Amino acid sequence: MTGTIANPVVAGSRVLTGFSRGAVVSLLDAIETALVVARRDGRVLLVNARARKSLGIELSEYSETNLFTELLQTDAAQVFREIESGKHELRLEVARGDEKFFASVQWIPEPDWVVAQFVRQDEQQRPDPATQITVQELLQEREITYRNLLAAYLKLQEVNRQKTVFLASAAHELKTPLAVIKGYYDLMLAGSLGKLSDKQRDILEESKESCERLVRLVSMFLNYSALESGKLVLQLRENDLRDCLDEVAKRWSEAFQRKGVKLEASFDPSIPNFRFDYQKVQQAAANLLDNALKHTPSGGTVTLHAGPHFWERRVSEVSPIQERRRFRLPRPNSVEVSVADTGPGIPAEHHQEIFEDFVRVDRNTTGMGLGLAIAKRLIQAHRGKIWVEDGQAGGSKFTFLLPMDQS
């Protein structure tokens, strides 16, 4: 049985109050119709199991798929012109390989999402008149259910937003007094307020380290609240990535020395200058170093490396592999930055969720589980990609790609 499913409840790639991503995915997978949910720009947020099977979309690649250019094979502007002209639902005929589909496209204004349903043409059947009323009643009931779920989700989203604003205000109030406390620690440790005994110095250094950790947590939450509220603005300028990462490495060298962890940094001299946000990339790299330091025991090693890379990105008109290889760019089009550690590593089943908000695989470590989530958003804002894999010498290796053709 197929039919139009209005306003499904999805939560993008975040874990929201009241609805976990797993619950939303399970809800969508239970739907018989092939369903794809995307942002206004066409970037796919979720694909249910039926759509992955029918359309041949890999689970690991759907976030790089564009709904309009790759699946609907049409222009986004044309879709929205049709919708804004008064049509609540746009119907298209599309081809995917040898298969032909009827596509039904709807727009949900409040979260600004586009929902597309795909039905194979050979599966499209005329309803039996004897059961048509029953089917319509079931569809209406299901539509009411999803509308209620959407209303509940939007309400929870607003509550979550208000909570984020409140906590951000509290964090902002803590920022100034913490900076003052840290300044006093620096004065006392420098001997400006009198000579210190070895015992006093040890206590002050330990207290200063705790204060710095609290400052980082407050700064982390302020950054998260800015991203959550959609206030992220990239300052794209011609910059030297080697200088950018070298500053980060020097800034963190003292923290690594205190824990007895070796920090190795190497940057390929052939990396050219290109447009990126200097501070945002520094923040992403710092979050990865912070994560590596937390999970690497004393005596271990953390390696920060950057080098040119050819990123064969997905395009709207997919050519055969041989054709793509024939027309490969003669030079790298991106930079690959990696942070590898010799810690215990991350189980493979957590490699995806580790980048979600407030997720901590190891409950024995400090932090709020936001560092990797923030790094992911900052890299994706640069149209880049970030992932984690097992390191060659054990531990974990976090890698992100930055395209050099930022515009």
Contacts in CASP RR format, 6 or more apart in sequence:
PFRMAT RR
TARGET T0000
AUTHOR 0000-0000-0000
METHOD contacts of the structure
MODEL  1
MTGTIANPVVAGSRVLTGFSRGAVVSLLDAIETALVVARRDGRVLLVNAR
ARKSLGIELSEYSETNLFTELLQTDAAQVFREIESGKHELRLEVARGDEK
FFASVQWIPEPDWVVAQFVRQDEQQRPDPATQITVQELLQEREITYRNLL
AAYLKLQEVNRQKTVFLASAAHELKTPLAVIKGYYDLMLAGSLGKLSDKQ
RDILEESKESCERLVRLVSMFLNYSALESGKLVLQLRENDLRDCLDEVAK
RWSEAFQRKGVKLEASFDPSIPNFRFDYQKVQQAAANLLDNALKHTPSGG
TVTLHAGPHFWERRVSEVSPIQERRRFRLPRPNSVEVSVADTGPGIPAEH
HQEIFEDFVRVDRNTTGMGLGLAIAKRLIQAHRGKIWVEDGQAGGSKFTF
LLPMDQS
1 32 0 8 1.000
1 135 0 8 1.000
1 138 0 8 1.000
2 32 0 8 1.000
2 33 0 8 1.000
2 119 0 8 1.000
2 123 0 8 1.000
2 124 0 8 1.000
3 33 0 8 1.000
3 117 0 8 1.000
3 119 0 8 1.000
3 139 0 8 1.000
4 89 0 8 1.000
4 104 0 8 1.000
4 106 0 8 1.000
4 117 0 8 1.000
4 139 0 8 1.000
4 143 0 8 1.000
5 31 0 8 1.000
5 33 0 8 1.000
5 35 0 8 1.000
5 115 0 8 1.000
5 117 0 8 1.000
5 142 0 8 1.000
5 143 0 8 1.000
5 146 0 8 1.000
6 106 0 8 1.000
6 143 0 8 1.000
6 146 0 8 1.000
6 147 0 8 1.000
7 106 0 8 1.000
7 108 0 8 1.000
7 115 0 8 1.000
7 143 0 8 1.000
7 146 0 8 1.000
7 147 0 8 1.000
7 150 0 8 1.000
8 27 0 8 1.000
8 28 0 8 1.000
8 31 0 8 1.000
8 35 0 8 1.000
8 37 0 8 1.000
8 115 0 8 1.000
8 146 0 8 1.000
8 150 0 8 1.000
9 19 0 8 1.000
9 24 0 8 1.000
9 27 0 8 1.000
9 146 0 8 1.000
9 149 0 8 1.000
9 150 0 8 1.000
9 152 0 8 1.000
9 153 0 8 1.000
10 24 0 8 1.000
10 28 0 8 1.000
10 37 0 8 1.000
10 45 0 8 1.000
10 46 0 8 1.000
10 113 0 8 1.000
11 19 0 8 1.000
11 21 0 8 1.000
11 24 0 8 1.000
11 153 0 8 1.000
12 21 0 8 1.000
12 24 0 8 1.000
12 37 0 8 1.000
12 45 0 8 1.000
12 46 0 8 1.000
13 21 0 8 1.000
13 45 0 8 1.000
13 63 0 8 1.000
13 356 0 8 1.000
14 21 0 8 1.000
14 356 0 8 1.000
14 357 0 8 1.000
15 21 0 8 1.000
15 356 0 8 1.000
15 357 0 8 1.000
15 358 0 8 1.000
15 359 0 8 1.000
16 153 0 8 1.000
16 156 0 8 1.000
16 157 0 8 1.000
16 160 0 8 1.000
17 156 0 8 1.000
17 159 0 8 1.000
17 160 0 8 1.000
17 163 0 8 1.000
18 156 0 8 1.000
19 153 0 8 1.000
19 156 0 8 1.000
21 356 0 8 1.000
24 46 0 8 1.000
25 46 0 8 1.000
25 48 0 8 1.000
28 35 0 8 1.000
28 37 0 8 1.000
28 46 0 8 1.000
28 48 0 8 1.000
28 49 0 8 1.000
29 48 0 8 1.000
29 49 0 8 1.000
29 50 0 8 1.000
31 48 0 8 1.000
31 50 0 8 1.000
32 50 0 8 1.000
33 50 0 8 1.000
33 117 0 8 1.000
33 118 0 8 1.000
33 119 0 8 1.000
34 48 0 8 1.000
34 50 0 8 1.000
34 51 0 8 1.000
34 53 0 8 1.000
34 54 0 8 1.000
34 55 0 8 1.000
34 101 0 8 1.000
34 117 0 8 1.000
34 118 0 8 1.000
34 119 0 8 1.000
35 47 0 8 1.000
35 48 0 8 1.000
35 50 0 8 1.000
35 51 0 8 1.000
35 115 0 8 1.000
35 116 0 8 1.000
35 117 0 8 1.000
35 118 0 8 1.000
36 44 0 8 1.000
36 46 0 8 1.000
36 47 0 8 1.000
36 48 0 8 1.000
36 51 0 8 1.000
36 55 0 8 1.000
36 67 0 8 1.000
36 71 0 8 1.000
36 115 0 8 1.000
36 116 0 8 1.000
36 117 0 8 1.000
36 118 0 8 1.000
37 44 0 8 1.000
37 45 0 8 1.000
37 46 0 8 1.000
37 47 0 8 1.000
37 113 0 8 1.000
37 114 0 8 1.000
37 115 0 8 1.000
38 44 0 8 1.000
38 45 0 8 1.000
38 66 0 8 1.000
38 67 0 8 1.000
38 113 0 8 1.000
38 114 0 8 1.000
38 116 0 8 1.000
39 45 0 8 1.000
39 112 0 8 1.000
39 113 0 8 1.000
39 114 0 8 1.000
40 76 0 8 1.000
40 112 0 8 1.000
40 113 0 8 1.000
40 114 0 8 1.000
41 76 0 8 1.000
42 66 0 8 1.000
42 67 0 8 1.000
42 68 0 8 1.000
42 76 0 8 1.000
42 114 0 8 1.000
43 63 0 8 1.000
43 65 0 8 1.000
43 66 0 8 1.000
43 67 0 8 1.000
44 62 0 8 1.000
44 63 0 8 1.000
44 65 0 8 1.000
44 66 0 8 1.000
44 67 0 8 1.000
44 71 0 8 1.000
45 63 0 8 1.000
45 113 0 8 1.000
46 62 0 8 1.000
47 55 0 8 1.000
47 57 0 8 1.000
47 59 0 8 1.000
47 62 0 8 1.000
47 65 0 8 1.000
51 57 0 8 1.000
51 118 0 8 1.000
52 58 0 8 1.000
52 59 0 8 1.000
52 62 0 8 1.000
54 96 0 8 1.000
54 99 0 8 1.000
54 101 0 8 1.000
54 118 0 8 1.000
54 120 0 8 1.000
55 71 0 8 1.000
55 96 0 8 1.000
55 101 0 8 1.000
55 118 0 8 1.000
56 96 0 8 1.000
57 65 0 8 1.000
61 314 0 8 1.000
64 313 0 8 1.000
64 314 0 8 1.000
64 385 0 8 1.000
65 71 0 8 1.000
65 314 0 8 1.000
66 316 0 8 1.000
67 114 0 8 1.000
67 116 0 8 1.000
68 74 0 8 1.000
68 75 0 8 1.000
68 76 0 8 1.000
68 79 0 8 1.000
69 316 0 8 1.000
70 314 0 8 1.000
70 316 0 8 1.000
70 318 0 8 1.000
71 94 0 8 1.000
71 96 0 8 1.000
71 103 0 8 1.000
71 116 0 8 1.000
71 118 0 8 1.000
72 79 0 8 1.000
72 92 0 8 1.000
72 94 0 8 1.000
72 103 0 8 1.000
72 105 0 8 1.000
72 116 0 8 1.000
73 94 0 8 1.000
73 95 0 8 1.000
74 92 0 8 1.000
74 94 0 8 1.000
79 90 0 8 1.000
79 105 0 8 1.000
79 114 0 8 1.000
80 107 0 8 1.000
82 90 0 8 1.000
83 90 0 8 1.000
83 105 0 8 1.000
83 107 0 8 1.000
88 106 0 8 1.000
89 104 0 8 1.000
89 105 0 8 1.000
89 106 0 8 1.000
90 104 0 8 1.000
90 105 0 8 1.000
90 106 0 8 1.000
91 102 0 8 1.000
91 103 0 8 1.000
91 104 0 8 1.000
91 105 0 8 1.000
92 102 0 8 1.000
92 103 0 8 1.000
92 105 0 8 1.000
93 100 0 8 1.000
93 101 0 8 1.000
93 102 0 8 1.000
93 103 0 8 1.000
93 121 0 8 1.000
94 100 0 8 1.000
94 101 0 8 1.000
94 103 0 8 1.000
94 118 0 8 1.000
95 101 0 8 1.000
96 118 0 8 1.000
99 120 0 8 1.000
100 120 0 8 1.000
100 121 0 8 1.000
101 118 0 8 1.000
101 119 0 8 1.000
101 120 0 8 1.000
101 121 0 8 1.000
102 118 0 8 1.000
102 119 0 8 1.000
102 120 0 8 1.000
102 121 0 8 1.000
102 124 0 8 1.000
103 116 0 8 1.000
103 117 0 8 1.000
103 118 0 8 1.000
104 116 0 8 1.000
104 117 0 8 1.000
104 119 0 8 1.000
105 114 0 8 1.000
105 115 0 8 1.000
105 116 0 8 1.000
106 114 0 8 1.000
106 115 0 8 1.000
106 116 0 8 1.000
107 113 0 8 1.000
107 114 0 8 1.000
107 115 0 8 1.000
108 114 0 8 1.000
108 115 0 8 1.000
108 150 0 8 1.000
110 154 0 8 1.000
111 154 0 8 1.000
111 157 0 8 1.000
127 135 0 8 1.000
161 228 0 8 1.000
161 229 0 8 1.000
164 224 0 8 1.000
164 225 0 8 1.000
164 228 0 8 1.000
164 229 0 8 1.000
165 225 0 8 1.000
165 229 0 8 1.000
167 221 0 8 1.000
167 225 0 8 1.000
168 221 0 8 1.000
168 222 0 8 1.000
168 225 0 8 1.000
171 218 0 8 1.000
171 221 0 8 1.000
171 222 0 8 1.000
171 225 0 8 1.000
172 222 0 8 1.000
174 214 0 8 1.000
174 218 0 8 1.000
175 215 0 8 1.000
175 218 0 8 1.000
175 219 0 8 1.000
175 222 0 8 1.000
178 211 0 8 1.000
178 214 0 8 1.000
178 215 0 8 1.000
178 218 0 8 1.000
179 215 0 8 1.000
181 211 0 8 1.000
182 208 0 8 1.000
182 211 0 8 1.000
182 212 0 8 1.000
182 215 0 8 1.000
185 204 0 8 1.000
185 207 0 8 1.000
185 208 0 8 1.000
185 211 0 8 1.000
186 208 0 8 1.000
187 193 0 8 1.000
188 194 0 8 1.000
188 196 0 8 1.000
188 204 0 8 1.000
189 196 0 8 1.000
189 201 0 8 1.000
189 204 0 8 1.000
189 205 0 8 1.000
189 208 0 8 1.000
196 204 0 8 1.000
209 258 0 8 1.000
213 366 0 8 1.000
216 290 0 8 1.000
217 367 0 8 1.000
217 368 0 8 1.000
220 287 0 8 1.000
220 367 0 8 1.000
220 368 0 8 1.000
220 370 0 8 1.000
220 371 0 8 1.000
220 374 0 8 1.000
221 368 0 8 1.000
221 370 0 8 1.000
223 283 0 8 1.000
223 374 0 8 1.000
224 357 0 8 1.000
224 370 0 8 1.000
224 373 0 8 1.000
224 374 0 8 1.000
226 232 0 8 1.000
227 374 0 8 1.000
227 377 0 8 1.000
227 378 0 8 1.000
232 377 0 8 1.000
232 378 0 8 1.000
232 381 0 8 1.000
234 277 0 8 1.000
234 280 0 8 1.000
234 381 0 8 1.000
234 382 0 8 1.000
235 277 0 8 1.000
235 278 0 8 1.000
235 279 0 8 1.000
235 280 0 8 1.000
236 275 0 8 1.000
236 276 0 8 1.000
236 277 0 8 1.000
236 406 0 8 1.000
237 275 0 8 1.000
237 276 0 8 1.000
237 277 0 8 1.000
237 278 0 8 1.000
238 273 0 8 1.000
238 274 0 8 1.000
238 275 0 8 1.000
239 273 0 8 1.000
239 274 0 8 1.000
239 275 0 8 1.000
239 276 0 8 1.000
239 278 0 8 1.000
240 273 0 8 1.000
241 267 0 8 1.000
241 271 0 8 1.000
241 273 0 8 1.000
241 274 0 8 1.000
241 276 0 8 1.000
241 281 0 8 1.000
241 306 0 8 1.000
241 335 0 8 1.000
241 337 0 8 1.000
241 402 0 8 1.000
242 267 0 8 1.000
242 269 0 8 1.000
242 271 0 8 1.000
242 306 0 8 1.000
244 276 0 8 1.000
244 278 0 8 1.000
244 281 0 8 1.000
244 282 0 8 1.000
244 285 0 8 1.000
245 265 0 8 1.000
245 267 0 8 1.000
245 281 0 8 1.000
245 282 0 8 1.000
245 285 0 8 1.000
245 304 0 8 1.000
245 306 0 8 1.000
245 337 0 8 1.000
246 265 0 8 1.000
246 267 0 8 1.000
247 282 0 8 1.000
248 282 0 8 1.000
248 285 0 8 1.000
248 286 0 8 1.000
248 289 0 8 1.000
248 304 0 8 1.000
249 263 0 8 1.000
249 265 0 8 1.000
249 289 0 8 1.000
249 304 0 8 1.000
251 286 0 8 1.000
252 263 0 8 1.000
252 286 0 8 1.000
252 289 0 8 1.000
252 290 0 8 1.000
252 293 0 8 1.000
253 263 0 8 1.000
255 293 0 8 1.000
256 262 0 8 1.000
256 263 0 8 1.000
256 293 0 8 1.000
256 302 0 8 1.000
259 293 0 8 1.000
259 296 0 8 1.000
259 298 0 8 1.000
260 298 0 8 1.000
260 299 0 8 1.000
260 300 0 8 1.000
261 293 0 8 1.000
261 296 0 8 1.000
261 297 0 8 1.000
261 298 0 8 1.000
261 299 0 8 1.000
261 300 0 8 1.000
261 301 0 8 1.000
261 302 0 8 1.000
262 299 0 8 1.000
262 300 0 8 1.000
262 301 0 8 1.000
262 302 0 8 1.000
263 289 0 8 1.000
263 301 0 8 1.000
263 302 0 8 1.000
263 304 0 8 1.000
264 301 0 8 1.000
264 302 0 8 1.000
264 303 0 8 1.000
264 304 0 8 1.000
265 303 0 8 1.000
265 304 0 8 1.000
265 305 0 8 1.000
266 303 0 8 1.000
266 304 0 8 1.000
266 305 0 8 1.000
266 306 0 8 1.000
267 305 0 8 1.000
267 306 0 8 1.000
267 307 0 8 1.000
268 306 0 8 1.000
268 307 0 8 1.000
268 308 0 8 1.000
270 307 0 8 1.000
270 308 0 8 1.000
271 306 0 8 1.000
271 307 0 8 1.000
271 308 0 8 1.000
271 335 0 8 1.000
272 308 0 8 1.000
272 404 0 8 1.000
274 335 0 8 1.000
274 402 0 8 1.000
274 404 0 8 1.000
274 405 0 8 1.000
274 406 0 8 1.000
275 404 0 8 1.000
275 406 0 8 1.000
275 407 0 8 1.000
276 382 0 8 1.000
276 402 0 8 1.000
276 406 0 8 1.000
277 378 0 8 1.000
277 381 0 8 1.000
277 382 0 8 1.000
280 378 0 8 1.000
280 381 0 8 1.000
280 382 0 8 1.000
281 378 0 8 1.000
281 382 0 8 1.000
281 402 0 8 1.000
283 374 0 8 1.000
283 375 0 8 1.000
283 378 0 8 1.000
284 374 0 8 1.000
284 375 0 8 1.000
284 378 0 8 1.000
284 379 0 8 1.000
284 386 0 8 1.000
284 400 0 8 1.000
285 304 0 8 1.000
285 337 0 8 1.000
285 339 0 8 1.000
287 371 0 8 1.000
287 372 0 8 1.000
287 374 0 8 1.000
287 375 0 8 1.000
288 339 0 8 1.000
288 372 0 8 1.000
288 375 0 8 1.000
288 398 0 8 1.000
288 400 0 8 1.000
289 302 0 8 1.000
289 304 0 8 1.000
289 339 0 8 1.000
290 371 0 8 1.000
291 339 0 8 1.000
291 371 0 8 1.000
291 372 0 8 1.000
291 398 0 8 1.000
292 302 0 8 1.000
292 339 0 8 1.000
292 340 0 8 1.000
292 341 0 8 1.000
292 396 0 8 1.000
292 398 0 8 1.000
293 302 0 8 1.000
294 365 0 8 1.000
294 366 0 8 1.000
295 341 0 8 1.000
295 343 0 8 1.000
295 344 0 8 1.000
295 345 0 8 1.000
295 362 0 8 1.000
295 365 0 8 1.000
295 395 0 8 1.000
295 396 0 8 1.000
296 302 0 8 1.000
296 341 0 8 1.000
296 342 0 8 1.000
296 343 0 8 1.000
297 343 0 8 1.000
300 341 0 8 1.000
300 342 0 8 1.000
300 343 0 8 1.000
301 341 0 8 1.000
301 342 0 8 1.000
302 339 0 8 1.000
302 340 0 8 1.000
302 341 0 8 1.000
302 342 0 8 1.000
303 338 0 8 1.000
303 339 0 8 1.000
303 340 0 8 1.000
303 341 0 8 1.000
304 337 0 8 1.000
304 338 0 8 1.000
304 339 0 8 1.000
305 337 0 8 1.000
305 338 0 8 1.000
305 340 0 8 1.000
306 335 0 8 1.000
306 336 0 8 1.000
306 337 0 8 1.000
306 338 0 8 1.000
307 335 0 8 1.000
307 336 0 8 1.000
307 337 0 8 1.000
308 331 0 8 1.000
308 332 0 8 1.000
308 334 0 8 1.000
308 335 0 8 1.000
308 336 0 8 1.000
309 332 0 8 1.000
309 333 0 8 1.000
309 334 0 8 1.000
309 335 0 8 1.000
309 336 0 8 1.000
309 401 0 8 1.000
310 328 0 8 1.000
310 329 0 8 1.000
310 331 0 8 1.000
310 332 0 8 1.000
310 333 0 8 1.000
310 334 0 8 1.000
311 333 0 8 1.000
311 334 0 8 1.000
311 385 0 8 1.000
311 401 0 8 1.000
311 403 0 8 1.000
312 324 0 8 1.000
312 328 0 8 1.000
313 403 0 8 1.000
319 327 0 8 1.000
332 404 0 8 1.000
333 403 0 8 1.000
333 404 0 8 1.000
333 405 0 8 1.000
334 384 0 8 1.000
334 401 0 8 1.000
334 402 0 8 1.000
334 403 0 8 1.000
334 404 0 8 1.000
335 401 0 8 1.000
335 402 0 8 1.000
335 404 0 8 1.000
336 399 0 8 1.000
336 400 0 8 1.000
336 401 0 8 1.000
337 399 0 8 1.000
337 400 0 8 1.000
337 401 0 8 1.000
337 402 0 8 1.000
338 397 0 8 1.000
338 398 0 8 1.000
338 399 0 8 1.000
338 400 0 8 1.000
339 397 0 8 1.000
339 398 0 8 1.000
339 399 0 8 1.000
340 391 0 8 1.000
340 392 0 8 1.000
340 393 0 8 1.000
340 395 0 8 1.000
340 396 0 8 1.000
340 397 0 8 1.000
340 398 0 8 1.000
341 395 0 8 1.000
341 396 0 8 1.000
341 397 0 8 1.000
342 393 0 8 1.000
342 394 0 8 1.000
342 395 0 8 1.000
343 394 0 8 1.000
343 395 0 8 1.000
343 396 0 8 1.000
344 395 0 8 1.000
345 390 0 8 1.000
345 391 0 8 1.000
345 394 0 8 1.000
345 395 0 8 1.000
345 396 0 8 1.000
346 354 0 8 1.000
346 361 0 8 1.000
346 388 0 8 1.000
346 395 0 8 1.000
346 396 0 8 1.000
347 361 0 8 1.000
348 390 0 8 1.000
350 361 0 8 1.000
351 387 0 8 1.000
351 388 0 8 1.000
351 389 0 8 1.000
353 359 0 8 1.000
354 361 0 8 1.000
354 372 0 8 1.000
354 388 0 8 1.000
355 372 0 8 1.000
355 373 0 8 1.000
355 375 0 8 1.000
355 376 0 8 1.000
355 386 0 8 1.000
355 388 0 8 1.000
356 373 0 8 1.000
357 369 0 8 1.000
357 370 0 8 1.000
357 373 0 8 1.000
358 368 0 8 1.000
358 369 0 8 1.000
358 370 0 8 1.000
358 373 0 8 1.000
359 369 0 8 1.000
359 372 0 8 1.000
359 373 0 8 1.000
360 367 0 8 1.000
360 368 0 8 1.000
360 369 0 8 1.000
372 398 0 8 1.000
375 386 0 8 1.000
375 400 0 8 1.000
376 386 0 8 1.000
379 385 0 8 1.000
379 386 0 8 1.000
379 400 0 8 1.000
379 401 0 8 1.000
379 402 0 8 1.000
380 386 0 8 1.000
382 402 0 8 1.000
382 403 0 8 1.000
382 406 0 8 1.000
383 403 0 8 1.000
383 406 0 8 1.000
384 400 0 8 1.000
384 401 0 8 1.000
384 402 0 8 1.000
384 403 0 8 1.000
385 400 0 8 1.000
385 401 0 8 1.000
386 398 0 8 1.000
386 399 0 8 1.000
386 400 0 8 1.000
386 401 0 8 1.000
387 398 0 8 1.000
387 399 0 8 1.000
387 400 0 8 1.000
388 396 0 8 1.000
388 397 0 8 1.000
388 398 0 8 1.000
388 399 0 8 1.000
389 396 0 8 1.000
389 397 0 8 1.000
389 399 0 8 1.000
390 396 0 8 1.000
390 397 0 8 1.000
391 397 0 8 1.000
END
